């Protein structure tokens, strides 16, 4: 996958598969920051990332819990499957960086796992240079325009 890139998704399955593809380029410490309106498909995309990382549990949006943690793995030619924690963060209910810091945000995002952040614009201090960015817009015909790049 080469960045920046644009995709048009016509279905949940296409959005999910983009997540699976993005998972292949992630490594320990990767941060993926999502922006898009309600119902754009952020969680669907993240479910694809989780599947691509071997997460077996059902992934749901942590809107009320803020953070959900899953166990996945990275494939390595030399080491086989390397365990990795996948942190799914939903910042929708947060009022800013301080809110997230108060619940241990630094340890969650910068602790060496892979962090995916919905509503990243609410906690900009947790989206450092080098993070993967995913913007999803809903087009008039219901399709999703997905723009991905490295920060």
Secondary structure, 3 states (H helix, E strand, C coil): CCCCEEEEECCHHHHHHHHHHHHCCCCCCCEEEEEECCCCCHHHHHHHHHHHCCCCCCCCCCCCCCEEEEEEEEEECCCEEEEEEEEEEECCCCCCHHHHHHCCHHHHHCCCCEEEEECHHHCHHHCCCCCEEEEEEECCCCCEEEEEEEC
